Amino acid sequence: MESSRIVLMRALVTSACLAVSVGSAQSQAPRLDGIDEQLGKYVPLELELTNEAGESVRLGDLIDRPTIVTLVYYDCPSVCRPLLEEVTVMLGKLQKMDMEPGRDYRVITISFDETDSPEGSARLKREYYNSLPDGFSKDAWTFLTGDSASVSAFTESVGFYYRRAGDDFAHPTTLIVLAKDGKITRYLIGSKYLPADIKLALIEASEGRVGPTIAKFFKYCFSYDPEGRGFVLNITRIVGTSTLLGLGAFFIFLTMGKRRRKELG
C-alpha cells in the first residue's frame, strides 16, 4: 500500500515537473509580447530616429549621459498614458533629490508604432511638459518616432516585444535605463516607481554598473487588468507555484522517510 502511494506521488511530481519544463521551454521561445531582459548588452547607437521637431537624430548623440527610455505608442488606450503620467511625477520628485534633468540624466520616449508622427511627438511633449516643474529643460525629454525597421532594431536590442491586437498593441510596461555608452543597466518593470529606485538606477548607469531588475516578484505575482487599468494579484500563478512546491516538499519527505526506515531496519 505504501509502495503504491509513493508511486502515485512520484507520478504526480513528475507530471508537475513536466508542466514546469514545458512552461520554461515556452518562456525561452521567442516572445509575442513581453520583456526578455538584455542587461549588460548595448543598444544600436547608430540608429537614426525623428524627434518632435521633425529632425533626424542619431541615437548616440542623444544618449550622452544616463538615459531613461520609455517605449509607448501614442494612441494607447490603457497603460501608456499612466506610464507617462508616472514619469512626469517621478521627474518632478527627482529634481527635489538633486538630480538635474539634462545635466545628470535624459529621458527618451520612443513610439514603437511606425504610423506615429513627429506631430504626435510634439503634442505629447507639450501635454506632459505642462505637468513638469518650472524650469525643466526642454532638451531633457525627447520624443522619437521612426520607420518599422529602425524601431524594431531598437526594441529587439532591449528585448521589448509587442504585437498588434486589432487597432491596438499588446505590450509590456517598463523603464529601461542606459549608460552613456548605450549599455543596458537596469529594467524597472510596471507603471509605478519609487524616486529612490530611479535615482539609484541612474547612479548605477553613470558608473556603468548593471543592476538587478526591480519588481521581479511584482512582475511574477501581478498581472495588468486593462479594463480596471491596474495590477491585480495573479491567483492562478501563485496557487500553481505553491502546489508544485508543496508536492516537491511532500515527495522529499516521503523519500527521506523511506530511506530512514531502511537504515533503521
N, C-alpha and C positions, 0 to 999 in steps of 0.2 A: 504493500500500500504506500509505504513511504517512498519507495523507488518510483512508483507511478507519479507521485506528487512532484518529485524532483524533475522527472522527465517533462511533466506538464509545465513547470516553472521555466525550465530551460527552453522549451518551445516558445513560451510567451516572451521571454527575454530576447531570444533570437529574432522573433518577429519584430519586436520593438527596435532592436539594433538595425535590422534591415530597413525599417522605416526611416530611422535616423540617417542611415547611409544613403538612401535614395534622396532624402531631403538635402543632405550635404552635397551630393553629386549635382542635384538640380541647382543648388545655390552657387556652385562653381561654374555652371554653364553660363553662356552669355545672357546677361540680364535684359529684359524688355524695358523695365524701368526700375530705378534704384541706384544705390551708391556702391561702387566697387573701389574702395579706397586705394589711392596710389601714393601713399605717404613716402616722402623721400625722392620721388621722381619729379620731373620737370615739365612745365607747360611749354608749348612751342612759342617762344618769344618773337619769332619772325612773322607770325600771323598778322595780317592787316585787317582791321575792322573799321567800322564807320561810327564816329561819335555823334552826339546830339546836334552838332553844328553842321553835319553832313561832310565832315573832313575824314579822309582816310588816315588812320593812325596805326603805327606799329605797336604791337602789344608790349614789346620790350622797352619802348620809350615811355610807356605809362607805368610799368612795374619797375620803378627805380627805388623803391623802399618797401617795407612790409605792406602787403596789399590784401584787403578783404574782398573776396569775389562772391557775388550772388548771381545765380542763374534763374531767370524767370521768363515768362512771356507776357506781353503787355495786356492781352485780353483775358488773362487768367481769372476765372470766376471764384476761386477758392483761396488757395494757400499763398499765392504770390503777393497779394496786397497785404495780408497780415505780416508776411515776412519783411516787406519793405517798410511797413509802419514800425515794426520792431527795430529795424536797422536805424531809422531816424531817432527813435527814443534812445537807443544804445549810443549813437554818436553824440547826442547831447550829454549823456552821462560820462562818456569818455573825456569830453572836454573838461569836465569838472575833476577828472582824475589826472590832469596834467598830460593828456595825450592829445597833441595838437594835430588836427587833420591837415594834410598837405605837408606837414613837417615830419611827423612820426609815422604816418601811415596814409594810404589811399584806399578808396573804395571804388570797385568797378562792378557795374551791373551789366550783364550780357544777356540779351534775349536769344533763346535757342529756337525761336520761331523765325524762319528766314523771311517770312512775309512782313515782319515788323520793320518799321522805317525810322529814319532819323527824326522825323516829325513826332513819332510816338515817343522816342527817347527824350526829345525836348519837352514834351508835355509832361511826362513823368518826372523829369528833373525839376521842372517848375513846381509841380504839385508837392513833391517831398521836400524840396528846399524851403518851402514856406513853413514847414514844421520844425526846421532846424534853428538853433540859436543864432542870434545876430552875429555877423562877422564870420560865419562858416565859409571857408574858402570855396569859391565856385569851381576851382580846379581839383578839389579833393575827392569829388564823387563824379565819376564819368559813366554815362550810359552808352552802351555799344550795341550795334546790330551788324549783321554780316550775311553773306550767302551761306547756303547749306553746307558747302564743303569746309569753309573756314570755321563755322560754328561747330560742326561735328568734330573737326580736328581738335578743338579746344575741349569740348565736353568729353570726348574719349580719353584725352590726356589726363583728365581729373577723375575719370571713372563715373561720370554723371550720365545716367541712362534714362531716356524718356521715350514715350511713344504716343502717337496720335490716338485719341479716343473721341471719335466724332469730330466736332468742331474744336475740341479742346485737347489738352495733353494730360497724360498720366505721368507724374514726375515726382521726385523726392524734393525735400526742402533742406537746405544746408547752407552754412557759410563755409567757404574754403579760404584758408589763409596761406599766402605765398610769401616767400622770402624775396629779396630784391633781385635775385638771380633766377627767379621763376620756380624755385623748389617748393613743392607742396609740403607744408609743415604741420598743418592741422585741419581737421574737419570738425565742425560743430553742427551736429545733426538736430533737426527740428526747426521750430519757428520762435522759440523763446530762449533768451540768453541772459547770462549774468555779465554785467560790465567787467567784473573782475576776471572772469574767464576769457573775455575778449582781450583785455589788457595783457594777461599772461600769454595768450596766443601770439599777440603782436610782439611782445618782448622776445619770445622764443624765435619768431620769424626774423627779428632783427639780428639775432645771433646765429641764424641758420640752423637752429635745432628743431628736430622733428618731435612733436608732442603726441601723446595718445589721444584718441578721439574721445571727446566728452559726450556723455549721454548714451554710451553703448547699452547700458541697462534700459534706459528710457526707450531707445530705439527698438529693443527686443520686446519689451513688455507692453508698449503702447502702439496703437495704430491711429492714423488720421481718419476722422469721420468727416467727409466732405459736406454732408448735409448739416451737421452740427457745427462745422468749421472749428473743430477742436480735436484733441487727442483723447482717446478712450482706452481703457485697460483691455488688453487682448487676453481675455479669459481662456480661450481655447488653447492658445500657445502656452500659457502659464500652467494650465492643468495638464496638458500633454507632457510638458517637461517634467513636472512634479511626478507624474505617473511613471515615466521612464526611470527617473532617479529612484523612486520607491521600489520598482521592480528589480532594478540593479542591486539595491541595498539588500532586498529580501533574498535574492539569489546568492549573494555573497554570504549572508547569514546562514542559509541552508548548507552551502558548500563547506563553510568553516565548521559548522556543527557536525557534519558527516565525517570530516577529517578528524575532528577531536574525538568522536566516538570510536573511530578505528584505532586511534593511538591508545585510547584507554582500554579498548578490547584486546 
